């Protein structure tokens, strides 16, 4: 068995961290919840699935203020699977501890 590539390892670590944030109640899940977090001015880290639709990606790219927009880290299927959902293409957190953890992963 070959070890995972660096990008796969980072994605797995990101998904695990997002799962912890969800369990702690510090993760906005889904478009509406993330949009509300941004509109409140909390400057979150937003994770958008690689394969999210172009219209949705365009609307998300225009959100301000956002601390970091990760649009090339995980697929929608991986994001949904990791967070126990059927479909999911965007999540966000503004919790300082989780933001620091995401930055430590190298994003």
N, CA and C atoms as an extended XYZ file, in Angstrom:
321
Properties=species:S:1:pos:R:3:atomname:S:1:resname:S:1:resid:I:1 pbc="F F F"
N         0.853       -1.190        0.000 N   UNK     1
C         0.000        0.000        0.000 CA  UNK     1
C         0.891        1.243        0.000 C   UNK     1
N         0.564        2.185       -0.862 N   UNK     2
C         1.359        3.403       -0.948 CA  UNK     2
C         0.790        4.452       -0.007 C   UNK     2
N         1.648        5.296        0.558 N   UNK     3
C         1.151        6.355        1.448 CA  UNK     3
C         0.372        7.388        0.643 C   UNK     3
N        -0.555        8.080        1.300 N   UNK     4
C        -1.332        9.094        0.579 CA  UNK     4
C        -0.438       10.243        0.130 C   UNK     4
N        -0.817       10.836       -0.981 N   UNK     5
C        -0.096       12.010       -1.472 CA  UNK     5
C        -0.298       13.154       -0.487 C   UNK     5
N         0.584       14.120       -0.527 N   UNK     6
C         0.530       15.249        0.410 CA  UNK     6
C        -0.822       15.960        0.358 C   UNK     6
N        -1.371       16.150       -0.833 N   UNK     7
C        -2.665       16.818       -0.969 CA  UNK     7
C        -3.799       16.012       -0.361 C   UNK     7
N        -3.729       14.688       -0.514 N   UNK     8
C        -4.751       13.824        0.064 CA  UNK     8
C        -4.676       13.860        1.588 C   UNK     8
N        -3.453       13.880        2.125 N   UNK     9
C        -3.265       13.930        3.568 CA  UNK     9
C        -3.813       15.243        4.121 C   UNK     9
N        -3.525       16.341        3.446 N   UNK    10
C        -4.045       17.643        3.879 CA  UNK    10
C        -5.563       17.662        3.838 C   UNK    10
N        -6.148       17.090        2.784 N   UNK    11
C        -7.605       17.052        2.668 CA  UNK    11
C        -8.208       16.214        3.791 C   UNK    11
N        -7.604       15.086        4.092 N   UNK    12
C        -8.102       14.228        5.169 CA  UNK    12
C        -8.010       14.943        6.513 C   UNK    12
N        -6.924       15.640        6.749 N   UNK    13
C        -6.767       16.383        7.994 CA  UNK    13
C        -7.780       17.520        8.085 C   UNK    13
N        -8.029       18.195        6.959 N   UNK    14
C        -9.024       19.260        6.928 CA  UNK    14
C       -10.409       18.701        7.245 C   UNK    14
N       -10.772       17.601        6.616 N   UNK    15
C       -12.085       16.997        6.856 CA  UNK    15
C       -12.240       16.574        8.311 C   UNK    15
N       -11.187       16.022        8.888 N   UNK    16
C       -11.240       15.617       10.299 CA  UNK    16
C       -11.442       16.837       11.197 C   UNK    16
N       -10.743       17.915       10.904 N   UNK    17
C       -10.871       19.140       11.685 CA  UNK    17
C       -12.269       19.743       11.539 C   UNK    17
N       -12.811       19.699       10.341 N   UNK    18
C       -14.167       20.203       10.129 CA  UNK    18
C       -15.185       19.364       10.903 C   UNK    18
N       -14.946       18.067       10.976 N   UNK    19
C       -15.818       17.196       11.766 CA  UNK    19
C       -15.784       17.570       13.246 C   UNK    19
N       -14.597       17.866       13.755 N   UNK    20
C       -14.475       18.303       15.144 CA  UNK    20
C       -15.204       19.628       15.367 C   UNK    20
N       -15.065       20.545       14.404 N   UNK    21
C       -15.749       21.838       14.511 CA  UNK    21
C       -17.263       21.645       14.518 C   UNK    21
N       -17.746       20.735       13.682 N   UNK    22
C       -19.187       20.458       13.661 CA  UNK    22
C       -19.641       19.895       15.007 C   UNK    22
N       -18.884       18.939       15.548 N   UNK    23
C       -19.246       18.340       16.830 CA  UNK    23
C       -19.229       19.361       17.961 C   UNK    23
N       -18.365       20.367       17.849 N   UNK    24
C       -18.273       21.414       18.862 CA  UNK    24
C       -19.306       22.521       18.645 C   UNK    24
N       -20.080       22.427       17.564 N   UNK    25
C       -21.073       23.458       17.272 CA  UNK    25
C       -20.463       24.738       16.729 C   UNK    25
N       -19.276       24.642       16.129 N   UNK    26
C       -18.565       25.818       15.628 CA  UNK    26
C       -18.432       25.817       14.104 C   UNK    26
N       -19.289       25.071       13.416 N   UNK    27
C       -19.213       24.974       11.961 CA  UNK    27
C       -20.554       25.362       11.350 C   UNK    27
N       -20.537       26.321       10.439 N   UNK    28
C       -21.722       26.672        9.660 CA  UNK    28
C       -21.766       25.697        8.485 C   UNK    28
N       -22.885       25.003        8.323 N   UNK    29
C       -23.002       23.950        7.313 CA  UNK    29
C       -24.075       24.323        6.306 C   UNK    29
N       -23.680       24.411        5.046 N   UNK    30
C       -24.617       24.736        3.984 CA  UNK    30
C       -24.563       26.206        3.599 C   UNK    30
N       -25.043       26.479        2.405 N   UNK    31
C       -24.956       27.813        1.812 CA  UNK    31
C       -25.567       28.894        2.705 C   UNK    31
N       -26.802       28.698        3.155 N   UNK    32
C       -27.498       29.735        3.932 CA  UNK    32
C       -26.797       30.016        5.255 C   UNK    32
N       -26.367       28.970        5.943 N   UNK    33
C       -25.694       29.146        7.232 CA  UNK    33
C       -24.359       29.861        7.067 C   UNK    33
N       -23.628       29.513        6.021 N   UNK    34
C       -22.337       30.162        5.779 CA  UNK    34
C       -22.553       31.613        5.376 C   UNK    34
N       -23.530       31.870        4.522 N   UNK    35
C       -23.816       33.242        4.100 CA  UNK    35
C       -24.165       34.113        5.305 C   UNK    35
N       -24.942       33.585        6.235 N   UNK    36
C       -25.309       34.324        7.434 CA  UNK    36
C       -24.071       34.639        8.280 C   UNK    36
N       -23.163       33.690        8.415 N   UNK    37
C       -21.921       33.902        9.163 CA  UNK    37
C       -21.103       35.033        8.543 C   UNK    37
N       -21.022       35.043        7.222 N   UNK    38
C       -20.277       36.096        6.517 CA  UNK    38
C       -20.963       37.448        6.696 C   UNK    38
N       -22.277       37.473        6.542 N   UNK    39
C       -23.012       38.740        6.648 CA  UNK    39
C       -22.939       39.337        8.049 C   UNK    39
N       -22.722       38.484        9.058 N   UNK    40
C       -22.554       39.002       10.427 CA  UNK    40
C       -21.166       39.588       10.628 C   UNK    40
N       -20.292       39.479        9.624 N   UNK    41
C       -18.961       40.078        9.695 CA  UNK    41
C       -17.947       39.272       10.482 C   UNK    41
N       -18.153       37.963       10.599 N   UNK    42
C       -17.275       37.144       11.426 CA  UNK    42
C       -15.986       36.703       10.730 C   UNK    42
N       -15.801       37.060        9.479 N   UNK    43
C       -14.590       36.735        8.709 CA  UNK    43
C       -14.189       35.260        8.833 C   UNK    43
N       -15.041       34.353        8.367 N   UNK    44
C       -14.751       32.931        8.511 CA  UNK    44
C       -13.774       32.399        7.464 C   UNK    44
N       -13.304       31.197        7.733 N   UNK    45
C       -12.635       30.401        6.718 CA  UNK    45
C       -13.761       29.626        6.041 C   UNK    45
N       -13.896       29.782        4.729 N   UNK    46
C       -14.960       29.139        3.963 CA  UNK    46
C       -14.340       28.034        3.122 C   UNK    46
N       -14.920       26.830        3.217 N   UNK    47
C       -14.462       25.691        2.425 CA  UNK    47
C       -15.555       25.375        1.414 C   UNK    47
N       -15.201       25.483        0.133 N   UNK    48
C       -16.122       25.214       -0.965 CA  UNK    48
C       -15.628       23.980       -1.702 C   UNK    48
N       -16.527       23.089       -2.007 N   UNK    49
C       -16.157       21.875       -2.722 CA  UNK    49
C       -15.610       22.203       -4.107 C   UNK    49
N       -14.615       21.432       -4.519 N   UNK    50
C       -13.993       21.592       -5.836 CA  UNK    50
C       -15.043       21.533       -6.939 C   UNK    50
N       -16.006       20.632       -6.760 N   UNK    51
C       -16.996       20.389       -7.802 CA  UNK    51
C       -18.332       21.094       -7.538 C   UNK    51
N       -18.328       22.136       -6.718 N   UNK    52
C       -19.543       22.944       -6.534 CA  UNK    52
C       -19.878       23.607       -7.868 C   UNK    52
N       -21.140       23.894       -8.069 N   UNK    53
C       -21.573       24.495       -9.329 CA  UNK    53
C       -20.938       25.859       -9.561 C   UNK    53
N       -20.733       26.232      -10.827 N   UNK    54
C       -20.082       27.503      -11.125 CA  UNK    54
C       -20.860       28.716      -10.625 C   UNK    54
N       -22.180       28.655      -10.654 N   UNK    55
C       -22.977       29.780      -10.151 CA  UNK    55
C       -22.785       29.963       -8.657 C   UNK    55
N       -22.827       28.859       -7.939 N   UNK    56
C       -22.643       28.923       -6.493 CA  UNK    56
C       -21.223       29.376       -6.150 C   UNK    56
N       -20.229       28.853       -6.849 N   UNK    57
C       -18.835       29.251       -6.608 CA  UNK    57
C       -18.660       30.755       -6.859 C   UNK    57
N       -19.316       31.271       -7.890 N   UNK    58
C       -19.218       32.692       -8.202 CA  UNK    58
C       -19.819       33.560       -7.118 C   UNK    58
N       -20.996       33.155       -6.610 N   UNK    59
C       -21.631       33.916       -5.529 CA  UNK    59
C       -20.779       33.873       -4.267 C   UNK    59
N       -20.230       32.721       -3.944 N   UNK    60
C       -19.403       32.574       -2.751 CA  UNK    60
C       -18.123       33.399       -2.875 C   UNK    60
N       -17.545       33.440       -4.055 N   UNK    61
C       -16.296       34.194       -4.269 CA  UNK    61
C       -16.486       35.690       -4.008 C   UNK    61
N       -17.716       36.181       -4.113 N   UNK    62
C       -17.985       37.603       -3.902 CA  UNK    62
C       -18.309       37.950       -2.444 C   UNK    62
N       -18.411       36.954       -1.580 N   UNK    63
C       -18.719       37.226       -0.174 CA  UNK    63
C       -17.584       37.976        0.499 C   UNK    63
N       -17.938       38.957        1.312 N   UNK    64
C       -16.958       39.700        2.104 CA  UNK    64
C       -17.588       40.056        3.434 C   UNK    64
N       -16.866       40.057        4.530 N   UNK    65
C       -15.458       39.723        4.677 CA  UNK    65
C       -15.261       38.220        4.911 C   UNK    65
N       -14.250       37.669        4.273 N   UNK    66
C       -13.874       36.269        4.439 CA  UNK    66
C       -12.388       36.226        4.738 C   UNK    66
N       -12.011       35.490        5.752 N   UNK    67
C       -10.598       35.382        6.115 CA  UNK    67
C        -9.837       34.564        5.083 C   UNK    67
N       -10.421       33.440        4.659 N   UNK    68
C        -9.769       32.541        3.724 CA  UNK    68
C       -10.840       31.769        2.982 C   UNK    68
N       -10.672       31.612        1.676 N   UNK    69
C       -11.591       30.836        0.853 CA  UNK    69
C       -10.827       29.649        0.291 C   UNK    69
N       -11.180       28.453        0.745 N   UNK    70
C       -10.555       27.227        0.243 CA  UNK    70
C       -11.492       26.618       -0.785 C   UNK    70
N       -11.124       26.727       -2.049 N   UNK    71
C       -11.991       26.249       -3.122 CA  UNK    71
C       -11.390       25.083       -3.889 C   UNK    71
N       -10.264       24.568       -3.431 N   UNK    72
C        -9.620       23.484       -4.166 CA  UNK    72
C        -9.099       22.390       -3.243 C   UNK    72
N        -9.770       22.182       -2.100 N   UNK    73
C        -9.260       21.243       -1.111 CA  UNK    73
C       -10.001       19.905       -1.089 C   UNK    73
N       -11.332       19.914       -1.221 N   UNK    74
C       -12.122       18.690       -1.079 CA  UNK    74
C       -13.272       18.671       -2.084 C   UNK    74
N       -13.774       17.466       -2.348 N   UNK    75
C       -14.940       17.330       -3.224 CA  UNK    75
C       -16.208       17.405       -2.391 C   UNK    75
N       -17.325       17.635       -3.057 N   UNK    76
C       -18.613       17.695       -2.374 CA  UNK    76
C       -18.938       16.352       -1.721 C   UNK    76
N       -18.632       15.261       -2.402 N   UNK    77
C       -18.910       13.930       -1.851 CA  UNK    77
C       -18.099       13.690       -0.586 C   UNK    77
N       -16.818       14.062       -0.602 N   UNK    78
C       -15.974       13.875        0.579 CA  UNK    78
C       -16.453       14.755        1.733 C   UNK    78
N       -16.820       15.979        1.433 N   UNK    79
C       -17.302       16.901        2.452 CA  UNK    79
C       -18.598       16.375        3.077 C   UNK    79
N       -19.525       15.943        2.237 N   UNK    80
C       -20.792       15.410        2.727 CA  UNK    80
C       -20.572       14.148        3.570 C   UNK    80
N       -19.744       13.248        3.085 N   UNK    81
C       -19.469       11.998        3.796 CA  UNK    81
C       -18.845       12.281        5.163 C   UNK    81
N       -17.886       13.185        5.205 N   UNK    82
C       -17.183       13.489        6.455 CA  UNK    82
C       -18.091       14.134        7.495 C   UNK    82
N       -19.119       14.838        7.035 N   UNK    83
C       -19.986       15.565        7.955 CA  UNK    83
C       -21.372       14.941        8.085 C   UNK    83
N       -21.533       13.725        7.553 N   UNK    84
C       -22.774       12.990        7.728 CA  UNK    84
C       -23.967       13.559        6.995 C   UNK    84
N       -23.740       14.095        5.819 N   UNK    85
C       -24.823       14.677        5.018 CA  UNK    85
C       -24.945       13.926        3.702 C   UNK    85
N       -26.097       14.078        3.032 N   UNK    86
C       -26.273       13.480        1.707 CA  UNK    86
C       -25.574       14.324        0.651 C   UNK    86
N       -25.754       15.635        0.744 N   UNK    87
C       -25.139       16.571       -0.197 CA  UNK    87
C       -24.616       17.748        0.602 C   UNK    87
N       -23.452       18.251        0.199 N   UNK    88
C       -22.896       19.399        0.887 CA  UNK    88
C       -21.765       19.968        0.053 C   UNK    88
N       -21.773       21.281       -0.157 N   UNK    89
C       -20.702       21.865       -0.964 CA  UNK    89
C       -20.025       23.067       -0.316 C   UNK    89
N       -20.532       23.547        0.840 N   UNK    90
C       -19.876       24.684        1.486 CA  UNK    90
C       -20.081       24.633        2.996 C   UNK    90
N       -19.000       24.894        3.717 N   UNK    91
C       -19.019       25.009        5.177 CA  UNK    91
C       -18.081       26.147        5.568 C   UNK    91
N       -18.189       26.602        6.810 N   UNK    92
C       -17.292       27.670        7.266 CA  UNK    92
C       -17.192       27.658        8.784 C   UNK    92
N       -16.081       28.180        9.267 N   UNK    93
C       -15.909       28.397       10.696 CA  UNK    93
C       -15.160       29.702       10.922 C   UNK    93
N       -15.544       30.379       11.992 N   UNK    94
C       -14.818       31.586       12.375 CA  UNK    94
C       -14.199       31.406       13.751 C   UNK    94
N       -14.322       30.213       14.330 N   UNK    95
C       -13.739       29.926       15.633 CA  UNK    95
C       -12.213       30.034       15.545 C   UNK    95
N       -11.593       30.857       16.397 N   UNK    96
C       -10.143       31.074       16.307 CA  UNK    96
C        -9.312       29.794       16.398 C   UNK    96
N        -9.705       28.864       17.238 N   UNK    97
C        -8.962       27.616       17.362 CA  UNK    97
C        -9.002       26.776       16.098 C   UNK    97
N       -10.179       26.672       15.491 N   UNK    98
C       -10.305       25.896       14.263 CA  UNK    98
C        -9.658       26.610       13.080 C   UNK    98
N        -9.752       27.928       13.063 N   UNK    99
C        -9.081       28.697       12.009 CA  UNK    99
C        -7.572       28.465       12.087 C   UNK    99
N        -7.034       28.509       13.281 N   UNK   100
C        -5.602       28.272       13.473 CA  UNK   100
C        -5.232       26.854       13.046 C   UNK   100
N        -6.087       25.896       13.357 N   UNK   101
C        -5.840       24.515       12.948 CA  UNK   101
C        -5.803       24.358       11.438 C   UNK   101
N        -6.709       25.025       10.740 N   UNK   102
C        -6.736       24.980        9.274 CA  UNK   102
C        -5.471       25.610        8.712 C   UNK   102
N        -5.047       26.709        9.298 N   UNK   103
C        -3.819       27.357        8.837 CA  UNK   103
C        -2.607       26.461        9.089 C   UNK   103
N        -2.590       25.727       10.204 N   UNK   104
C        -1.481       24.823       10.502 CA  UNK   104
C        -1.373       23.679        9.497 C   UNK   104
N        -2.511       23.264        8.960 N   UNK   105
C        -2.513       22.202        7.961 CA  UNK   105
C        -1.783       22.662        6.707 C   UNK   105
N        -1.780       23.954        6.488 N   UNK   106
C        -1.053       24.489        5.348 CA  UNK   106
C        -1.927       25.126        4.297 C   UNK   106
N        -3.117       25.538        4.672 N   UNK   107
C        -3.987       26.201        3.719 CA  UNK   107
C        -3.900       27.698        3.877 C   UNK   107
